Amino acid sequence: MAARADILIDQGTTFETVVTVTDTNGDVVNLTGYTANAQIRKHHTSSSATKTFTISNGGTNGQLTLQLNAANTAAITEGRYVYDVKVTSGSSVISRVVEGLVTVNPSVTR
């Protein structure tokens, strides 16, 4: 089962958050050789992604850094969305490691 973590994004700013992947015992997972994908969608059933995160894989430290630049966050309409992060092992096993709500706060300064 995926961990639950809601995130807040300020529209028009650079966004970055770190996810540490752990196993059922709470031990950090070595992500060397894994790929990761994470998307924001308006609803779970939306046919297309609102945005796809850029992800840096920390390898042995079990950390994934999710990023969106300021232009990407400016292009997201304020409101609530859903997201998840999936990792794929070198042997093609896919796991959802975190999921939650995304709240995009509107920007005043332009």
C-alpha positions in Angstrom: 0.0 0.0 0.0 1.3 3.5 -0.9 2.1 6.1 1.7 -0.2 9.1 1.9 1.2 12.6 1.6 -0.7 15.7 0.5 1.3 18.5 -1.1 0.8 22.2 -1.5 2.1 24.1 -4.6 2.2 27.9 -4.8 1.3 28.8 -8.4 4.2 30.4 -10.3 6.9 29.2 -8.0 9.6 26.5 -8.2 8.3 23.4 -6.4 10.4 20.6 -5.0 9.8 17.9 -2.5 11.7 14.7 -1.5 10.1 11.3 -1.0 12.0 8.7 0.9 10.9 5.2 -0.2 10.9 2.6 2.6 9.8 -1.1 2.7 7.2 -2.6 5.0 9.8 -2.8 7.8 10.6 0.9 7.5 14.0 0.3 5.9 15.1 2.6 3.1 14.9 1.0 -0.3 18.0 1.1 -2.6 16.6 2.6 -5.8 19.6 2.0 -7.9 18.4 0.6 -11.2 14.8 1.9 -10.6 12.9 4.4 -12.7 10.2 6.6 -11.3 7.2 8.4 -12.7 4.8 10.9 -11.0 1.9 12.8 -12.4 -0.7 15.3 -11.3 -4.3 14.8 -12.6 -7.5 16.7 -11.9 -9.3 13.4 -11.0 -8.2 9.8 -10.7 -10.2 9.1 -13.9 -8.8 12.0 -16.0 -7.5 10.8 -19.3 -4.5 13.1 -19.4 -2.0 14.4 -16.9 -2.2 18.0 -15.8 1.6 17.9 -15.2 4.3 15.4 -14.9 7.0 15.9 -12.3 10.7 15.8 -13.1 12.2 13.2 -10.8 15.8 12.8 -9.6 16.6 9.3 -8.2 18.9 9.3 -5.2 19.8 5.6 -5.6 21.1 4.1 -2.4 19.6 6.7 -0.1 16.1 5.7 -1.3 15.1 9.3 -2.1 13.2 10.6 -5.1 13.2 14.4 -5.6 10.0 15.6 -7.4 10.3 19.0 -9.2 8.2 21.4 -11.2 9.7 24.7 -12.4 7.9 28.1 -12.0 6.6 28.1 -15.6 5.0 24.7 -15.0 3.3 25.6 -11.7 2.1 28.9 -13.2 0.3 26.9 -15.9 -1.7 24.9 -13.4 -5.1 26.4 -12.6 -5.7 26.9 -8.9 -7.5 24.1 -7.1 -7.3 20.5 -5.9 -5.8 17.6 -7.8 -4.5 14.1 -7.2 -1.0 12.7 -7.7 1.0 9.5 -7.2 4.5 8.3 -7.6 5.3 4.9 -9.1 8.7 3.2 -9.2 9.7 0.4 -11.6 12.5 -2.0 -10.6 15.1 -3.3 -13.0 13.0 -6.5 -13.2 9.9 -4.5 -14.2 8.0 -4.7 -10.9 5.9 -1.6 -10.6 5.0 -0.2 -7.1 3.1 2.9 -6.1 5.1 4.4 -3.3 3.1 7.6 -2.4 -0.2 9.2 -3.3 -2.3 12.1 -2.2 -3.9 15.4 -2.9 -2.3 18.4 -4.5 -3.6 21.9 -3.6 -2.5 24.7 -6.0 -2.7 28.1 -4.3 -3.2 31.0 -6.7 -0.5 33.6 -7.3 -1.1 37.3 -6.8 2.3 38.6 -8.1 2.8 38.3 -11.8 
